[in-house]
């Protein structure tokens, strides 16, 4: 005789027994690998110029509530800055949970990597700038963004943006060849889903 | 629930760094000075297929370089199931890099201008997933970290007063086994 017994959230039952549903296990439910489209030489950008832009969506089509956390894995970054200019790579993310979510533009700065080197000079004239160049590489790194509870039938929309900016002083020397570079390479987004514990 | 039915830390190995002295510089030929060299393996001891999360936790790094020389760390890991992974040399493909340089030019007699750079970089995590490790299969990981000095190298850096050092104390290699469903009901 096949008999299905009463089970709890996150469980399955059939005539052979009971077991855990997939949504009971902490797991990666969605992943996106975003590549930079603007790596290489740059020029003055007082306003941020987009290097990486992408998003990720996930719908909770399981019958139970899921806890979500986003893992943001940033690739190794590189900047080259000519004295006295600054080169910095910022990034930002935003999210929304709804039946049909549409996250806001990610504009708040979350993380940055970059630098500048300034050699003192007698005046700010282009031909008075002294030669100085700054090179900087940083390791890849990871951060977590807690998203929270997603009810069955609801979706997550997560957006990510990395941009290069050259704030402040900027002089293009006239007596030698300057060089400014920015490399953001990539960012990987991973959505982790967990069961919600007893309240 | 059996122990293997929940996510668990199955390996946690610290790859300690060899020390670099001033005499170790320059290292202008790739891959450079070998700082860390560590193999880690794990046999899936559960009756179910599982996904393994390889987590690399890099220690903080610090280095000092003198105008115009560059110092760069590079690391890489490789993995294989039931066989030896390829040697993780960082000459071509590598996972990550950290380093810096300042170039302040030279004076009229071609001596590098005086200038030193002190750098500190924080620790960080890098994850990689290996999916579907079957029961009884062995996952092997090989990690290496090198430090090198991208050429050209100046012997009279910082106006003939060179100072160079590089320190990355360790990388911690962790494996987390993430279980999936059993086969009784869903099989």
HADDOCK unambig.tbl for C-alpha pairs under 7 A between the chains (distance, minus, plus):
assign (segid A and resid 13 and name CA) (segid B and resid 185 and name CA) 6.94 0.50 0.50
assign (segid A and resid 14 and name CA) (segid B and resid 185 and name CA) 6.51 0.50 0.50
assign (segid A and resid 16 and name CA) (segid B and resid 184 and name CA) 6.94 0.50 0.50
assign (segid A and resid 16 and name CA) (segid B and resid 185 and name CA) 6.20 0.50 0.50
assign (segid A and resid 17 and name CA) (segid B and resid 185 and name CA) 6.20 0.50 0.50
assign (segid A and resid 18 and name CA) (segid B and resid 185 and name CA) 6.31 0.50 0.50
assign (segid A and resid 19 and name CA) (segid B and resid 182 and name CA) 6.93 0.50 0.50
assign (segid A and resid 19 and name CA) (segid B and resid 185 and name CA) 5.92 0.50 0.50
assign (segid A and resid 20 and name CA) (segid B and resid 181 and name CA) 6.39 0.50 0.50
assign (segid A and resid 21 and name CA) (segid B and resid 181 and name CA) 6.92 0.50 0.50
assign (segid A and resid 22 and name CA) (segid B and resid 181 and name CA) 6.26 0.50 0.50
assign (segid A and resid 25 and name CA) (segid B and resid 180 and name CA) 6.61 0.50 0.50
assign (segid A and resid 76 and name CA) (segid B and resid 96 and name CA) 5.85 0.50 0.50
assign (segid A and resid 76 and name CA) (segid B and resid 97 and name CA) 6.42 0.50 0.50
assign (segid A and resid 131 and name CA) (segid B and resid 104 and name CA) 5.79 0.50 0.50
assign (segid A and resid 131 and name CA) (segid B and resid 105 and name CA) 6.15 0.50 0.50
assign (segid A and resid 132 and name CA) (segid B and resid 103 and name CA) 5.48 0.50 0.50
assign (segid A and resid 132 and name CA) (segid B and resid 104 and name CA) 4.29 0.50 0.50
assign (segid A and resid 132 and name CA) (segid B and resid 105 and name CA) 6.70 0.50 0.50
assign (segid A and resid 133 and name CA) (segid B and resid 102 and name CA) 5.67 0.50 0.50
assign (segid A and resid 133 and name CA) (segid B and resid 103 and name CA) 4.96 0.50 0.50
assign (segid A and resid 133 and name CA) (segid B and resid 104 and name CA) 6.41 0.50 0.50
assign (segid A and resid 134 and name CA) (segid B and resid 101 and name CA) 6.14 0.50 0.50
assign (segid A and resid 134 and name CA) (segid B and resid 102 and name CA) 4.76 0.50 0.50
assign (segid A and resid 134 and name CA) (segid B and resid 103 and name CA) 6.54 0.50 0.50
assign (segid A and resid 135 and name CA) (segid B and resid 100 and name CA) 5.10 0.50 0.50
assign (segid A and resid 135 and name CA) (segid B and resid 101 and name CA) 5.03 0.50 0.50
assign (segid A and resid 135 and name CA) (segid B and resid 102 and name CA) 6.20 0.50 0.50
assign (segid A and resid 136 and name CA) (segid B and resid 99 and name CA) 5.95 0.50 0.50
assign (segid A and resid 136 and name CA) (segid B and resid 100 and name CA) 4.36 0.50 0.50
assign (segid A and resid 136 and name CA) (segid B and resid 101 and name CA) 6.75 0.50 0.50
assign (segid A and resid 137 and name CA) (segid B and resid 97 and name CA) 6.36 0.50 0.50
assign (segid A and resid 137 and name CA) (segid B and resid 98 and name CA) 4.65 0.50 0.50
assign (segid A and resid 137 and name CA) (segid B and resid 99 and name CA) 4.99 0.50 0.50
assign (segid A and resid 137 and name CA) (segid B and resid 100 and name CA) 6.03 0.50 0.50
assign (segid A and resid 138 and name CA) (segid B and resid 97 and name CA) 6.22 0.50 0.50
assign (segid A and resid 138 and name CA) (segid B and resid 98 and name CA) 4.44 0.50 0.50
assign (segid A and resid 138 and name CA) (segid B and resid 99 and name CA) 6.70 0.50 0.50
assign (segid A and resid 139 and name CA) (segid B and resid 96 and name CA) 5.41 0.50 0.50
assign (segid A and resid 139 and name CA) (segid B and resid 97 and name CA) 5.14 0.50 0.50
assign (segid A and resid 139 and name CA) (segid B and resid 98 and name CA) 5.10 0.50 0.50
assign (segid A and resid 140 and name CA) (segid B and resid 96 and name CA) 6.02 0.50 0.50
assign (segid A and resid 140 and name CA) (segid B and resid 126 and name CA) 6.65 0.50 0.50
assign (segid A and resid 141 and name CA) (segid B and resid 124 and name CA) 5.10 0.50 0.50
assign (segid A and resid 141 and name CA) (segid B and resid 125 and name CA) 5.22 0.50 0.50
assign (segid A and resid 141 and name CA) (segid B and resid 126 and name CA) 5.73 0.50 0.50
assign (segid A and resid 142 and name CA) (segid B and resid 124 and name CA) 6.68 0.50 0.50
assign (segid A and resid 142 and name CA) (segid B and resid 125 and name CA) 5.45 0.50 0.50
assign (segid A and resid 142 and name CA) (segid B and resid 126 and name CA) 6.20 0.50 0.50
